[in-house]
């Protein structure tokens, strides 16, 4: 074999790291179940969309096109959610300095190490995307779906996964953050998608093609978000790329006239840059064992603290440990304060712009929904990540074996985990509380003399009703339901953390369960809120996201309940109380069941039986 061919072969096809990751993952039943569940969800959604009594070829083509659009957006959503989970292993396992020390002593080159980590784990995501290709091709039998749209849809999904995977490998190479970087990485991906989509929605009003058309030109953010790039491809009648002849330079033509292709090329170029930077910097990162990090030196936090006075840990030492040790690092303290400051600043800016007349009430509502929605997603993702690794992490580092020798019982141990994690999350929950409280005070005070006021005349059906910018009581209802939902999420994470041997497996399993339950409540609450008077408004409170939309934009979430505005608000209050009680009972039942099986499960996984 020629040397140049052998060199290229060792980069990927015969790369030992890539072979190790792919071969190891292919033998795990967990990965088989994930792939099977992914295909089952896609097939089910596709069949539901294709079912119908229409008989004309035109109707069949329309149904096929709609089914393809729904499945394509669902595929992007699943890829965005699953790629960080699959790539978390690159951060957790390879971020261990001992693992890197071993890798750097092998004959492997820097490029082989980086590409092996990247494509070894990206392989599973790409196989998920390719597995849906035959299903997409089947939709062509109904007509209405061009082959180019199928290819571009898979390219958008693949390049999205590529840039997320390259970011994860870059975090692994820098070896900063350790396990904490997994959550930062996951939250950053979700926040980026939320922020760019919200900014695009804000800009659409200025890019409208005309009143009544419902269409708008693509904005600056279209090539920067996979959902917007896909929307420009599949919904070109309402999200219209600009004509190339109306643009002045080649860069503007590529950016505004071909946003889908630009997104793919941009993702590939960013991934190449990160791979090259990781390759060149691979052997220059890391610090000597026992050396303090720069933030430890800045905040005078030493690696081995001196003597200090003892402190009270409360009635449950496990709760104190979860609450205090997770919040003890300078990065954690600064991160939470920055998170709170950004949330308050965003709320003040939105309210101030509306008071000056710079933005419309609709833009204010959209800004509040995007800001508070992103804050809530971050809180729930933090709860999921911390709880899903709370026990499995201790099993991996041997701490759990020590705890099993102490007099602490399973009940207090699990209750302490739950209590400590919820108390740790409370400062983060203050962020959406503060944001909503600022907006509620603004509404209660009549907008402090804002020119447009804070009461809008909305058209629901054939009636025109008065609706405030937001229901002020939502500043209390949404945080209470969010706390209950966070506790429920923590309990699900703890359950899978106890049942699963490793942190990666527990995070994946808990994520799938939480996303499944959240999606079920969200879709059911959305449909009930829009179609069922009063009862639908109460059911919307089962999901904190649906409740947020109902509080800020009731004409969109609960239009059938607004005939009597006070009754609709009472329904939201009753539904919120019911949701809190339901989540509380679920947490109590899950704690009781997990307490009974804790010792048997833990000892079985520890190999003690």
MOQUIVEN-V975315 format. One record per residue. N is the residue number from 1. RES is the residue in one letter. OMEGA is omega in radians with two decimals (NA if undefined). D_LAST is the distance of its C-alpha to the last C-alpha in whole Angstrom. Layout:
# MOQUIVEN-V975315
N	RES	OMEGA	D_LAST
N	RES	OMEGA	D_LAST
This chain:
# MOQUIVEN-V975315
1	X	3.14	52
2	X	-3.10	54
3	X	-3.11	53
4	X	3.10	53
5	X	3.11	51
6	X	3.14	49
7	X	3.11	49
8	X	3.13	48
9	X	-3.12	46
10	X	3.08	43
11	X	-3.09	44
12	X	-3.00	42
13	X	-3.14	41
14	X	3.10	40
15	X	-3.05	39
16	X	3.12	35
17	X	3.12	34
18	X	3.13	35
19	X	-3.13	34
20	X	-3.10	30
21	X	-3.11	30
22	X	-3.12	31
23	X	3.13	29
24	X	3.14	26
25	X	-3.12	27
26	X	3.14	28
27	X	-3.08	25
28	X	3.08	23
29	X	-3.13	23
30	X	3.14	23
31	X	3.07	27
32	X	3.13	27
33	X	3.12	27
34	X	3.14	29
35	X	3.14	32
36	X	3.14	32
37	X	3.11	32
38	X	3.13	35
39	X	3.14	37
40	X	3.12	36
41	X	-3.12	37
42	X	3.14	40
43	X	-3.13	41
44	X	3.13	41
45	X	-3.13	43
46	X	-3.14	46
47	X	3.13	46
48	X	-3.14	47
49	X	-3.09	49
50	X	-3.11	51
51	X	3.11	51
52	X	-3.10	55
53	X	-3.12	58
54	X	-3.04	60
55	X	-3.10	62
56	X	-3.14	64
57	X	3.13	63
58	X	3.13	64
59	X	3.09	61
60	X	3.12	59
61	X	3.13	59
62	X	3.12	59
63	X	3.11	56
64	X	3.12	54
65	X	3.11	55
66	X	3.13	54
67	X	3.12	50
68	X	3.14	50
69	X	-3.12	51
70	X	-3.12	48
71	X	-3.14	46
72	X	3.11	47
73	X	3.08	47
74	X	3.11	43
75	X	3.11	42
76	X	3.14	43
77	X	3.14	41
78	X	3.13	38
79	X	3.13	39
80	X	-3.13	40
81	X	-3.02	36
82	X	-3.11	34
83	X	3.07	36
84	X	3.13	35
85	X	3.12	31
86	X	-3.09	31
87	X	3.12	33
88	X	3.10	31
89	X	3.11	29
90	X	-3.13	32
91	X	-3.04	32
92	X	-3.01	29
93	X	-3.08	28
94	X	3.10	31
95	X	3.07	32
96	X	-3.09	30
97	X	3.13	33
98	X	3.11	31
99	X	3.12	30
100	X	3.12	34
101	X	3.13	35
102	X	-3.13	33
103	X	-3.08	35
104	X	3.08	38
105	X	-3.14	38
106	X	3.11	38
107	X	-3.10	41
108	X	3.09	41
109	X	3.12	43
110	X	-3.11	43
111	X	3.10	44
112	X	-3.14	41
113	X	-3.10	39
114	X	-3.12	40
115	X	3.10	41
116	X	3.09	37
117	X	-3.08	35
118	X	-3.02	38
119	X	3.05	38
120	X	3.13	35
121	X	3.10	33
122	X	3.14	37
123	X	-3.08	36
124	X	3.12	34
125	X	3.13	36
126	X	3.09	39
127	X	3.05	38
128	X	-3.13	37
129	X	-3.13	41
130	X	-3.13	42
131	X	3.13	40
132	X	-3.09	42
133	X	3.08	46
134	X	3.11	46
135	X	3.10	46
136	X	3.14	48
137	X	3.12	51
138	X	-3.13	51
139	X	3.11	52
140	X	3.10	55
141	X	3.11	56
142	X	-3.09	57
143	X	3.08	59
144	X	-3.13	59
145	X	3.11	57
146	X	-3.14	58
147	X	3.13	56
148	X	3.12	57
149	X	3.11	55
150	X	-3.13	52
151	X	-3.11	52
152	X	3.11	53
153	X	3.10	50
154	X	3.09	47
155	X	3.09	49
156	X	3.12	49
157	X	-3.10	45
158	X	-3.14	44
159	X	3.03	46
160	X	3.11	45
161	X	-3.11	41
162	X	-3.09	43
163	X	3.07	44
164	X	3.13	41
165	X	3.11	39
166	X	3.08	41
167	X	3.13	41
168	X	3.12	37
169	X	3.09	38
170	X	3.06	41
171	X	3.12	39
172	X	-3.11	36
173	X	-3.12	39
174	X	3.10	40
175	X	3.07	37
176	X	3.07	38
177	X	3.13	36
178	X	-3.10	32
179	X	3.12	30
180	X	-3.12	33
181	X	3.13	35
182	X	3.14	33
183	X	3.14	34
184	X	3.13	37
185	X	-3.10	37
186	X	-3.12	36
187	X	-3.13	39
188	X	3.11	41
189	X	-3.12	41
190	X	-3.12	41
191	X	3.14	44
192	X	-3.14	46
193	X	3.13	46
194	X	-3.03	47
195	X	-3.11	50
196	X	3.12	52
197	X	3.12	52
198	X	3.11	53
199	X	3.11	56
200	X	3.11	57
201	X	3.12	57
202	X	-3.08	59
203	X	-3.06	61
204	X	-3.13	62
205	X	3.11	65
206	X	3.14	67
207	X	-3.05	66
208	X	3.11	67
209	X	3.14	69
210	X	-3.14	71
211	X	3.09	71
212	X	-3.13	70
213	X	-3.09	68
214	X	-3.11	65
215	X	3.12	65
216	X	3.09	64
217	X	3.05	64
218	X	-3.11	61
219	X	3.13	61
220	X	-3.02	60
221	X	-3.09	56
222	X	3.12	56
223	X	-3.08	55
224	X	-3.09	53
225	X	-3.09	50
226	X	3.13	49
227	X	3.11	49
228	X	3.10	53
229	X	3.11	53
230	X	3.10	52
231	X	3.10	54
232	X	3.13	57
233	X	-2.99	57
234	X	3.14	56
235	X	-3.05	58
236	X	3.10	61
237	X	-3.13	63
238	X	3.11	62
239	X	-2.83	61
240	X	2.98	63
241	X	-3.11	63
242	X	3.09	67
243	X	-3.09	69
244	X	-3.09	70
245	X	-3.11	74
246	X	-3.07	73
247	X	-2.92	71
248	X	-3.05	73
249	X	-3.08	71
250	X	3.14	68
251	X	3.10	65
252	X	3.10	66
253	X	3.13	66
254	X	-3.03	63
255	X	-3.02	61
256	X	-3.11	63
257	X	-3.12	64
258	X	-3.06	61
259	X	-3.12	58
260	X	3.11	56
261	X	3.11	56
262	X	3.10	57
263	X	-3.13	53
264	X	3.14	52
265	X	3.13	54
266	X	3.11	53
267	X	3.14	50
268	X	-3.13	50
269	X	3.11	52
270	X	3.13	50
271	X	3.12	47
272	X	3.13	49
273	X	-3.14	50
274	X	3.11	47
275	X	3.13	45
276	X	3.12	48
277	X	3.11	48
278	X	3.14	44
279	X	-3.12	45
280	X	-3.04	48
281	X	-2.98	46
282	X	-3.02	43
283	X	-3.12	43
284	X	-3.12	45
285	X	-3.14	42
286	X	3.11	40
287	X	-3.10	41
288	X	3.13	40
289	X	3.11	37
290	X	3.14	37
291	X	-3.14	40
292	X	3.09	41
293	X	-3.08	41
294	X	-3.13	45
295	X	3.07	44
296	X	3.11	42
297	X	-3.11	46
298	X	-3.11	48
299	X	3.09	46
300	X	3.07	46
301	X	-3.08	42
302	X	-3.14	41
303	X	3.09	38
304	X	-3.07	37
305	X	3.10	39
306	X	-3.12	41
307	X	3.09	41
308	X	3.14	41
309	X	3.11	41
310	X	-3.13	38
311	X	3.10	38
312	X	-3.11	37
313	X	3.12	33
314	X	-3.08	34
315	X	-3.12	32
316	X	-3.10	29
317	X	3.12	28
318	X	3.12	26
319	X	3.12	29
320	X	-3.11	31
321	X	3.14	29
322	X	-3.08	28
323	X	-2.99	32
324	X	-3.05	34
325	X	3.13	32
326	X	-3.12	32
327	X	-3.03	36
328	X	-3.06	36
329	X	3.09	37
330	X	3.13	41
331	X	3.12	40
332	X	3.14	39
333	X	-3.13	41
334	X	-3.13	44
335	X	-3.12	43
336	X	3.12	42
337	X	3.09	46
338	X	3.11	47
339	X	3.12	45
340	X	-3.11	47
341	X	3.14	50
342	X	3.12	51
343	X	3.13	50
344	X	3.14	53
345	X	3.14	55
346	X	3.13	54
347	X	3.14	55
348	X	3.13	58
349	X	-3.13	60
350	X	-3.14	59
351	X	3.14	61
352	X	3.12	64
353	X	3.10	64
354	X	-3.13	65
355	X	3.12	67
356	X	-3.10	69
357	X	-3.12	69
358	X	3.10	68
359	X	-3.13	65
360	X	3.06	65
361	X	3.11	63
362	X	3.11	61
363	X	3.09	61
364	X	3.10	59
365	X	3.13	57
366	X	3.11	56
367	X	3.11	55
368	X	3.13	53
369	X	-3.13	51
370	X	-3.09	50
371	X	-3.09	50
372	X	3.10	48
373	X	3.11	46
374	X	3.12	45
375	X	3.12	44
376	X	3.11	42
377	X	3.11	40
378	X	3.13	39
379	X	-3.10	38
380	X	3.08	35
381	X	3.07	34
382	X	3.11	34
383	X	-3.14	32
384	X	-3.10	30
385	X	-3.10	29
386	X	-3.09	28
387	X	-3.11	26
388	X	3.10	24
389	X	-3.02	23
390	X	-3.12	23
391	X	-3.12	19
392	X	3.08	18
393	X	3.12	21
394	X	3.08	19
395	X	-3.11	16
396	X	-3.09	18
397	X	3.07	20
398	X	3.14	17
399	X	-3.10	19
400	X	3.11	16
401	X	3.11	14
402	X	-3.13	17
403	X	-3.13	17
404	X	3.11	14
405	X	-3.14	16
406	X	-3.14	19
407	X	-3.08	20
408	X	-3.09	20
409	X	-3.12	19
410	X	-3.12	18
411	X	3.10	21
412	X	3.13	23
413	X	-3.13	21
414	X	3.11	22
415	X	3.10	25
416	X	3.07	26
417	X	-3.12	25
418	X	-3.11	27
419	X	-3.10	30
420	X	-3.13	30
421	X	3.11	30
422	X	3.10	33
423	X	3.07	35
424	X	-3.11	35
425	X	-3.06	36
426	X	3.08	39
427	X	3.09	41
428	X	3.12	41
429	X	3.08	41
430	X	-3.11	45
431	X	3.05	46
432	X	3.07	47
433	X	-3.12	48
434	X	-3.14	50
435	X	-3.14	51
436	X	3.14	52
437	X	3.11	53
438	X	3.13	56
439	X	-3.14	57
440	X	3.09	57
441	X	3.12	59
442	X	3.14	61
443	X	-3.12	62
444	X	3.14	62
445	X	3.08	65
446	X	3.13	67
447	X	3.14	66
448	X	3.12	68
449	X	3.12	71
450	X	-3.06	70
451	X	-3.09	72
452	X	-3.10	71
453	X	-3.10	69
454	X	3.08	65
455	X	-3.06	66
456	X	3.03	66
457	X	-3.07	68
458	X	3.09	66
459	X	3.10	66
460	X	-3.06	64
461	X	3.11	65
462	X	-3.07	69
463	X	3.04	69
464	X	-3.07	69
465	X	3.12	67
466	X	-3.12	67
467	X	3.09	63
468	X	3.10	62
469	X	3.01	61
470	X	3.04	57
471	X	-3.06	56
472	X	-3.13	56
473	X	3.10	54
474	X	3.10	51
475	X	3.09	51
476	X	-3.06	49
477	X	-3.07	47
478	X	3.11	46
479	X	3.13	44
480	X	3.10	43
481	X	3.11	41
482	X	3.09	40
483	X	3.13	38
484	X	3.11	36
485	X	3.11	36
486	X	3.10	34
487	X	3.10	32
488	X	3.10	31
489	X	3.10	30
490	X	-3.11	28
491	X	3.07	26
492	X	3.11	25
493	X	3.11	25
494	X	-3.13	22
495	X	-3.14	20
496	X	3.07	20
497	X	3.09	19
498	X	-3.03	16
499	X	-3.02	15
500	X	-3.04	16
501	X	-3.08	15
502	X	-3.11	18
503	X	-3.12	22
504	X	3.13	24
505	X	-3.13	22
506	X	3.12	22
507	X	-3.13	25
508	X	-3.10	26
509	X	-3.13	24
510	X	3.14	26
511	X	-3.14	29
512	X	-3.13	29
513	X	-3.10	29
514	X	3.11	31
515	X	3.12	34
516	X	3.13	33
517	X	3.13	34
518	X	3.10	36
519	X	3.12	38
520	X	3.13	38
521	X	-3.12	40
522	X	-3.13	42
523	X	3.13	44
524	X	3.13	44
525	X	3.13	45
526	X	3.13	48
527	X	-3.14	49
528	X	-3.12	49
529	X	-3.11	51
530	X	-3.02	53
531	X	-3.06	54
532	X	-3.14	54
533	X	2.98	56
534	X	3.10	54
535	X	3.10	51
536	X	3.09	50
537	X	3.11	51
538	X	3.14	48
539	X	3.11	46
540	X	-3.10	46
541	X	3.12	45
542	X	3.08	41
543	X	3.14	41
544	X	3.12	42
545	X	3.09	44
546	X	3.11	46
547	X	3.11	47
548	X	3.12	48
549	X	3.14	50
550	X	-3.13	52
551	X	-3.05	53
552	X	-3.10	54
553	X	-3.05	56
554	X	3.14	56
555	X	3.09	59
556	X	-3.02	56
557	X	-3.06	53
558	X	-3.07	54
559	X	-3.10	58
560	X	-3.09	58
561	X	-3.01	58
562	X	3.07	60
563	X	3.01	63
564	X	-3.04	63
565	X	-3.12	61
566	X	3.11	60
567	X	3.10	58
568	X	-3.14	56
569	X	3.07	55
570	X	3.11	55
571	X	3.10	52
572	X	3.11	50
573	X	3.14	50
574	X	3.12	49
575	X	3.11	46
576	X	3.09	45
577	X	3.10	44
578	X	3.12	43
579	X	3.13	41
580	X	3.12	39
581	X	-3.13	39
582	X	3.12	37
583	X	3.11	35
584	X	3.10	34
585	X	3.12	33
586	X	3.11	31
587	X	3.13	29
588	X	-3.12	29
589	X	3.13	27
590	X	3.10	25
591	X	-3.14	24
592	X	-3.14	23
593	X	-3.13	21
594	X	3.12	19
595	X	-3.11	19
596	X	-3.06	17
597	X	-2.99	14
598	X	-3.04	14
599	X	-3.13	11
600	X	-3.11	9
601	X	-3.09	10
602	X	-3.12	10
603	X	3.10	6
604	X	3.13	6
605	X	3.11	9
606	X	3.12	8
607	X	-3.09	6
608	X	3.13	4
609	X	NA	0
